């Protein structure tokens, strides 16, 4: 079952630098916490997806 979560402007908690790993805390509507586990490859993919998302809001030529 899919759950809606919200980013609360928290920083990524780095748990390892080599290899790079961390967690990003997300909060559900009923205040449950969801930890998004990140590694370097996952973080890069997320950045790419967020960039594509933001480009959807661009109107007109860049």
Secondary structure, DSSP 8 states (H G I E B T S, - for coil): ----EEE-S---EEEEETTEEEEEEEEETTS-EEEEEEEHHHHHHHHHHHHHHHHTT--S--
